[in-house]
Amino acid sequence: MTFLPDWPLATNTLFYFGFLLFCGAVGGYVTHRWPWLPSITGFMLVGLIAGPNVLGLVDHAALAESRIIIDVALGLILYRLGLSLDIKQLVHDRHLIIISLVESTLTFVVVFFAMDWMGLHGLAAAVIAAIAVSSSPAVLIHVANELGASGPVTERAKSLVALNNVLAFLIFSALLPMLYSNVEAPLITIVGGPAYQLLGSAVLGGAMGMALHMAARKTKEAHQYHLALVVGAVAFTLGVAITLKLSTLFAPLVLGIVVRSIERTELIANLEFGPAFELFFIALFVYAGANLYLAEMVQYAPAALVLVLGRSLAKWLGVGVTARLLGASNQQAATTGLLLVPMAGLAIGLANTTLTLFQQQGAVVSSIILAAVAVLETVGPPISAKALRWSGDRLQTDELAPELSQEPEPAQADTADASTQLKPQTET
């Protein structure tokens, strides 16, 4: 009877990937019954219900087994976010750098003292504050695509989110020597470990960005291969990062930044991923929902809520006040900061890194960050959707379709106006 499957049945990565996608699609459909509720909330809710903390249809071992698929999804999202950060533009748009530095510094300081007030002192508070600087690219990109948002607020928010994640990784890397010192690691590890992670990931992302750019130039007449080039470059970058023990979060982000910064004509940087890109969002957020730990969330709920409130206020005021002082309108200044409120992928990755390297402090850091992520990923998408609707940016939602179809000429003119206003607005 060897032709029959073994009992109990053995599962595999494709089984759980298909399960996550199927359940996520159902959850996303259900949320569409409430127009005010973004589909991300449905994805995470389905993951939570199916995950080990509720029904147990997917256990922790299954989640670990499907991690490679999530790494690819997050890598593609970070690569796409990196495309929104053009180094050449930053040189001319110093206001964007000032806004990011002010907002990130304010976020770090507020969260650090908030955690100290909640009884978490010193290094643990600093690590949590460093992670809190990061923002979720997946939420912003998904909600913007869902609403068809385009305009100065959307583009500026994408650049600020990318800068947030770069700064968060740099601050976290600067704290690593102290974490290693606390566990009495050898001097070579204290000094070499963080430098290797940071510089190695940057070199890897830069080298792959150059390789992708060159491949795109050689195949510029064959556009049908460009998507495969991008996915292959991101997957290869992740594989090399895992092999060399580099960051699977920072390397694809650098890859996107390098591609955007060195391209002079439209090749790979403006590639449209199409509806298939939605698959990666669904898998990522269902996975995130399944990984929520209810017991730890309840235990560290007070600290997590203080983190959520302090961080959200710091980002909103930091961006809003600074942008207003630098010449942005009240509407744009107030809404841009709200788009930085969600926190997910990089925060989870850095929290898991802390837990892996430093068990004692990592358990507390991870629990508080995951609890905060659960709250921010629940309230973040509706906040982002409202912010984009209030921002004044152009939206191409279903509700606007009849109006746009009745007035095609003004709509085309508006599109041209939005594209021409992007550069001046970015330089304010």
C-alpha positions as CSV (number, residue, x, y, z in Angstrom):
1,M,0.0,0.0,0.0
2,T,3.0,2.3,-0.6
3,F,1.0,4.3,-3.2
4,L,-1.1,5.8,-0.4
5,P,0.1,8.9,1.5
6,D,1.6,8.4,4.9
7,W,-0.6,9.1,8.0
8,P,-0.7,11.6,9.5
9,L,-0.6,13.5,6.2
10,A,2.6,15.5,5.5
11,T,2.2,19.0,4.4
12,N,4.6,21.3,2.5
13,T,5.3,24.9,1.7
14,L,3.0,25.1,-1.4
15,F,0.1,23.7,0.7
16,Y,0.4,26.5,3.3
17,F,1.1,29.2,0.6
18,G,-2.1,28.1,-1.2
19,F,-4.0,28.0,2.1
20,L,-2.8,31.5,3.0
21,L,-3.8,32.9,-0.4
22,F,-7.2,31.3,-0.5
23,C,-8.2,32.4,3.0
24,G,-6.7,35.8,2.5
25,A,-8.7,36.3,-0.7
26,V,-11.9,35.4,1.2
27,G,-11.1,37.8,4.0
28,G,-10.3,40.6,1.5
29,Y,-13.6,40.0,-0.2
30,V,-15.6,40.1,3.0
31,T,-14.0,43.5,4.0
32,H,-15.2,45.0,0.6
33,R,-18.7,44.8,2.1
34,W,-17.6,47.7,4.3
35,P,-16.1,50.4,2.0
36,W,-14.4,52.1,5.0
37,L,-12.4,49.0,5.9
38,P,-9.3,48.3,3.8
39,S,-8.7,44.7,2.7
40,I,-5.5,44.4,4.7
41,T,-7.6,44.3,7.9
42,G,-9.5,41.3,6.4
43,F,-6.2,39.6,5.5
44,M,-4.8,39.9,9.0
45,L,-8.1,38.9,10.7
46,V,-8.3,35.7,8.6
47,G,-4.7,34.9,9.5
48,L,-5.3,35.5,13.2
49,I,-8.4,33.2,13.2
50,A,-6.7,30.4,11.2
51,G,-3.4,30.7,13.0
52,P,-2.1,28.9,16.1
53,N,-3.7,31.4,18.6
54,V,-7.3,30.7,17.6
55,L,-8.3,27.7,15.5
56,G,-4.9,26.3,15.0
57,L,-5.4,25.4,11.3
58,V,-1.9,26.6,10.7
59,D,0.7,26.0,13.5
60,H,4.0,27.6,14.3
61,A,5.9,24.9,12.4
62,A,3.9,25.5,9.3
63,L,4.5,29.3,9.5
64,A,8.2,28.7,9.8
65,E,8.1,26.4,6.8
66,S,6.4,29.0,4.7
67,R,8.7,31.7,5.8
68,I,10.7,31.7,2.5
69,I,7.6,32.8,0.5
70,I,7.1,35.6,2.9
71,D,10.7,36.7,2.6
72,V,10.2,36.9,-1.2
73,A,7.0,38.9,-0.7
74,L,8.6,41.3,1.7
75,G,11.7,41.6,-0.4
76,L,9.7,42.6,-3.5
77,I,7.8,45.1,-1.4
78,L,11.0,46.6,0.0
79,Y,12.5,46.7,-3.5
80,R,9.5,48.5,-4.8
81,L,9.7,51.0,-2.0
82,G,13.4,51.5,-2.7
83,L,12.4,52.6,-6.2
84,S,10.6,55.6,-4.7
85,L,13.9,56.9,-3.2
86,D,16.1,58.6,-5.9
87,I,19.5,59.7,-4.5
88,K,19.9,62.3,-7.2
89,Q,16.5,63.8,-6.3
90,L,17.4,63.8,-2.6
91,V,20.5,65.9,-3.3
92,H,18.2,68.6,-4.8
93,D,15.3,68.1,-2.4
94,R,17.0,68.8,0.9
95,H,13.6,69.6,2.5
96,L,12.7,65.9,2.3
97,I,15.8,64.9,4.2
98,I,15.1,67.6,6.8
99,I,11.6,66.4,7.3
100,S,12.8,62.8,7.6
101,L,15.5,63.6,10.1
102,V,13.3,65.7,12.3
103,E,10.5,63.2,12.3
104,S,12.7,60.2,12.9
105,T,14.6,61.9,15.7
106,L,11.4,63.0,17.4
107,T,10.0,59.5,17.1
108,F,13.1,57.9,18.6
109,V,13.2,60.4,21.5
110,V,9.4,60.1,22.3
111,V,9.4,56.3,22.2
112,F,12.6,56.0,24.2
113,F,11.3,58.1,27.1
114,A,7.8,56.6,26.8
115,M,9.3,53.1,27.3
116,D,11.5,54.4,30.1
117,W,8.3,55.7,31.8
118,M,6.7,52.3,31.4
119,G,9.6,50.6,33.2
120,L,11.8,49.6,30.3
121,H,15.2,51.3,30.7
122,G,18.4,51.7,28.8
123,L,19.2,49.5,25.9
124,A,15.8,47.7,25.6
125,A,14.1,51.1,25.4
126,A,16.6,52.2,22.8
127,V,16.1,49.1,20.6
128,I,12.3,49.5,20.7
129,A,12.7,53.2,19.8
130,A,15.0,52.4,16.9
131,I,12.5,49.9,15.5
132,A,9.7,52.3,16.0
133,V,11.4,54.7,13.5
134,S,10.5,52.3,10.7
135,S,7.2,52.5,8.8
136,S,5.3,50.0,6.7
137,P,5.8,50.2,3.0
138,A,3.4,47.4,2.3
139,V,0.4,49.2,3.8
140,L,1.1,52.5,2.0
141,I,1.7,50.8,-1.3
142,H,-1.3,48.5,-1.0
143,V,-3.7,51.2,0.1
144,A,-2.4,53.7,-2.5
145,N,-2.9,51.1,-5.3
146,E,-6.3,50.1,-3.9
147,L,-7.5,53.8,-4.2
148,G,-5.5,54.6,-7.3
149,A,-3.8,57.4,-5.4
150,S,-1.3,59.6,-7.3
151,G,0.1,63.0,-6.4
152,P,2.6,64.9,-4.3
153,V,1.5,63.6,-0.9
154,T,1.6,59.9,-2.1
155,E,5.0,60.3,-3.6
156,R,6.5,62.2,-0.7
157,A,5.1,59.7,1.8
158,K,6.7,56.8,-0.2
159,S,10.1,58.6,0.0
160,L,9.7,59.3,3.7
161,V,8.8,55.7,4.4
162,A,11.9,54.5,2.5
163,L,14.0,57.0,4.5
164,N,12.4,55.8,7.7
165,N,13.4,52.2,7.1
166,V,16.9,53.2,6.1
167,L,17.3,55.3,9.3
168,A,15.8,52.6,11.5
169,F,18.2,50.0,10.2
170,L,21.2,52.4,10.7
171,I,20.1,53.2,14.3
172,F,19.5,49.5,15.0
173,S,22.9,48.6,13.6
174,A,24.5,51.3,15.8
175,L,23.0,49.7,18.9
176,L,24.1,46.2,18.0
177,P,27.6,46.6,19.5
178,M,26.1,47.5,22.9
179,L,23.7,44.5,22.6
180,Y,26.7,42.2,21.8
181,S,28.6,43.7,24.7
182,N,25.8,43.0,27.1
183,V,26.0,39.3,26.4
184,E,29.8,39.4,26.7
185,A,30.5,38.6,23.0
186,P,34.1,38.7,21.7
187,L,35.5,42.0,20.6
188,I,35.6,40.9,17.0
189,T,31.9,40.2,17.1
190,I,31.0,43.4,18.9
191,V,32.9,45.5,16.2
192,G,32.6,43.2,13.1
193,G,29.1,41.9,13.4
194,P,27.2,45.1,12.9
195,A,29.7,46.4,10.3
196,Y,29.4,43.2,8.3
197,Q,25.6,43.3,8.4
198,L,25.3,46.9,7.3
199,L,28.1,47.1,4.8
200,G,27.7,43.6,3.4
201,S,23.9,44.1,2.8
202,A,24.6,47.5,1.2
203,V,27.3,46.1,-1.1
204,L,25.1,43.1,-2.0
205,G,22.1,45.3,-2.8
206,G,24.3,47.7,-4.8
207,A,25.9,45.0,-6.8
208,M,22.6,43.4,-7.7
209,G,21.1,46.8,-8.5
210,M,24.0,47.3,-11.0
211,A,23.5,43.8,-12.5
212,L,19.8,44.3,-12.9
213,H,20.3,47.7,-14.5
214,M,22.8,46.3,-17.0
215,A,20.5,43.3,-17.8
216,A,17.6,45.7,-18.3
217,R,19.6,47.7,-20.8
218,K,20.7,44.6,-22.7
219,T,17.0,43.4,-23.0
220,K,15.3,46.8,-23.3
221,E,13.6,45.7,-26.5
222,A,12.2,42.6,-24.8
223,H,9.9,44.0,-22.2
224,Q,8.3,40.6,-21.5
225,Y,11.4,39.5,-19.6
226,H,11.7,42.5,-17.3
227,L,9.3,41.2,-14.6
228,A,11.2,37.9,-14.5
229,L,14.5,39.9,-14.2
230,V,13.2,41.9,-11.3
231,V,11.7,38.9,-9.4
232,G,14.9,36.9,-10.1
233,A,17.2,39.7,-8.9
234,V,15.2,40.1,-5.7
235,A,15.0,36.3,-5.0
236,F,18.7,35.9,-5.8
237,T,19.6,38.8,-3.5
238,L,17.6,37.2,-0.7
239,G,19.2,33.9,-1.3
240,V,22.7,35.3,-1.2
241,A,21.8,37.4,1.9
242,I,20.6,34.2,3.7
243,T,23.7,32.3,2.7
244,L,26.1,35.1,3.8
245,K,24.0,35.9,6.9
246,L,23.3,39.4,5.8
247,S,20.0,41.3,6.1
248,T,17.2,40.1,4.0
249,L,15.4,43.4,4.7
250,F,18.1,46.0,4.0
251,A,19.6,44.4,0.8
252,P,16.4,44.5,-1.3
253,L,15.7,48.0,-0.2
254,V,19.2,49.1,-1.3
255,L,18.6,47.1,-4.6
256,G,15.6,49.3,-5.4
257,I,17.3,52.6,-4.4
258,V,20.3,51.8,-6.6
259,V,18.1,50.9,-9.6
260,R,16.2,54.1,-9.3
261,S,19.2,56.3,-8.8
262,I,21.3,55.0,-11.7
263,E,18.7,54.8,-14.4
264,R,18.4,57.6,-16.8
265,T,15.6,56.4,-19.0
266,E,12.5,54.3,-18.2
267,L,13.6,50.7,-18.1
268,I,13.1,48.7,-14.9
269,A,12.3,51.4,-12.3
270,N,8.8,52.2,-13.8
271,L,7.9,48.5,-14.4
272,E,4.2,47.8,-13.6
273,F,3.9,44.6,-11.5
274,G,0.2,44.3,-12.4
275,P,-2.6,42.6,-10.4
276,A,-0.4,39.6,-9.7
277,F,1.5,41.7,-7.2
278,E,-1.6,41.5,-5.0
279,L,-0.7,37.8,-4.2
280,F,2.4,38.9,-2.3
281,F,0.4,41.4,-0.2
282,I,-2.2,38.8,0.7
283,A,0.3,36.2,1.7
284,L,2.3,38.7,3.8
285,F,-0.6,40.1,5.8
286,V,-2.3,36.7,6.4
287,Y,1.1,35.5,7.6
288,A,1.4,38.6,9.9
289,G,-2.0,38.0,11.3
290,A,-1.3,34.3,12.0
291,N,1.9,35.3,13.9
292,L,0.1,37.5,16.4
293,Y,0.6,36.3,19.9
294,L,-2.5,37.1,21.9
295,A,-1.0,36.2,25.4
296,E,2.0,38.5,24.9
297,M,-0.2,41.2,23.4
298,V,-2.3,41.1,26.6
299,Q,0.7,41.0,28.9
300,Y,2.5,43.9,27.3
301,A,-0.7,45.8,26.2
302,P,0.0,48.9,28.3
303,A,3.5,49.4,27.0
304,A,2.4,48.6,23.4
305,L,-0.4,51.2,23.6
306,V,1.9,53.8,24.9
307,L,4.3,53.0,22.1
308,V,1.5,53.2,19.5
309,L,0.2,56.6,20.8
310,G,3.6,58.1,21.3
311,R,5.0,57.0,18.0
312,S,1.9,58.0,16.0
313,L,1.8,61.5,17.5
314,A,5.5,62.0,17.0
315,K,5.3,61.0,13.3
316,W,2.2,63.1,12.6
317,L,3.6,66.2,14.4
318,G,7.2,65.7,13.2
319,V,6.2,65.5,9.5
320,G,3.3,67.9,9.7
321,V,4.9,70.8,11.6
322,T,8.2,70.5,9.7
323,A,6.6,70.3,6.3
324,R,4.4,73.2,7.1
325,L,7.4,75.3,8.1
326,L,9.1,74.4,4.9
327,G,6.2,75.6,2.8
328,A,3.8,72.7,2.3
329,S,0.0,73.4,2.6
330,N,-1.9,72.6,5.8
331,Q,-3.7,69.8,4.0
332,Q,-0.6,68.1,2.6
333,A,1.4,68.6,5.8
334,A,-1.4,67.1,8.0
335,T,-2.0,64.1,5.8
336,T,1.5,63.1,4.9
337,G,2.4,62.3,8.5
338,L,-0.6,60.0,8.9
339,L,0.7,57.8,6.1
340,L,3.8,56.9,8.2
341,V,1.7,55.6,11.1
342,P,1.5,51.9,10.0
343,M,4.4,49.7,11.1
344,A,5.0,46.1,10.0
345,G,7.6,44.3,7.9
346,L,10.9,45.8,8.9
347,A,9.8,46.2,12.5
348,I,8.9,42.5,12.7
349,G,12.2,41.6,11.0
350,L,14.3,43.7,13.4
351,A,12.4,42.4,16.4
352,N,13.0,38.8,15.3
353,T,16.7,39.6,14.8
354,T,16.8,40.9,18.4
355,L,15.1,37.8,19.7
356,T,17.4,35.5,17.8
357,L,20.6,37.2,18.9
358,F,19.7,38.2,22.4
359,Q,17.1,35.9,23.9
360,Q,16.5,37.7,27.2
361,Q,16.1,41.3,26.0
362,G,14.7,40.1,22.7
363,A,11.7,38.4,24.3
364,V,10.5,41.7,25.8
365,V,11.4,43.8,22.7
366,S,9.7,41.3,20.4
367,S,6.5,41.0,22.5
368,I,6.0,44.8,22.7
369,I,6.8,45.4,19.0
370,L,4.5,42.6,17.8
371,A,1.7,43.9,20.1
372,A,2.2,47.4,18.7
373,V,2.3,46.0,15.1
374,A,-1.0,44.3,15.7
375,V,-2.7,47.5,16.7
376,L,-1.0,49.6,14.0
377,E,-1.7,47.2,11.3
378,T,-5.4,47.2,12.3
379,V,-5.9,50.9,12.6
380,G,-3.1,51.9,10.1
381,P,-4.9,50.9,6.8
382,P,-8.1,52.9,7.6
383,I,-6.0,55.9,8.7
384,S,-3.9,55.7,5.5
385,A,-7.1,55.4,3.4
386,K,-8.6,58.5,5.1
387,A,-5.4,60.4,4.8
388,L,-5.1,59.8,1.0
389,R,-8.8,60.8,0.6
390,W,-8.1,64.1,2.5
391,S,-4.7,64.7,0.9
392,G,-6.0,66.3,-2.3
393,D,-4.1,63.7,-4.4
394,R,-5.9,62.2,-7.4
395,L,-7.9,59.0,-6.7
396,Q,-9.1,56.6,-9.3
397,T,-11.6,54.7,-7.1
398,D,-14.8,52.9,-8.3
399,E,-16.9,55.7,-6.9
400,L,-15.1,58.3,-9.2
401,A,-15.3,56.2,-12.3
402,P,-18.7,57.4,-13.5
403,E,-17.7,61.1,-13.0
404,L,-14.4,60.6,-14.7
405,S,-16.0,58.8,-17.7
406,Q,-18.5,61.7,-18.1
407,E,-15.7,64.3,-18.2
408,P,-12.7,62.7,-19.9
409,E,-11.0,65.9,-21.1
410,P,-10.8,67.6,-17.6
411,A,-9.7,64.2,-16.1
412,Q,-6.8,64.0,-18.6
413,A,-5.9,67.6,-17.8
414,D,-5.9,66.8,-14.1
415,T,-3.6,63.9,-14.6
416,A,-1.1,66.1,-16.5
417,D,-1.3,68.7,-13.8
418,A,-0.6,66.2,-11.1
419,S,2.4,64.9,-12.9
420,T,3.8,68.3,-13.5
421,Q,3.3,69.4,-9.9
422,L,5.2,66.5,-8.4
423,K,8.6,67.9,-8.9
424,P,7.9,71.4,-7.6
425,Q,6.0,70.1,-4.6
426,T,8.8,67.7,-3.8
427,E,11.2,70.6,-3.8
428,T,9.2,72.7,-1.4
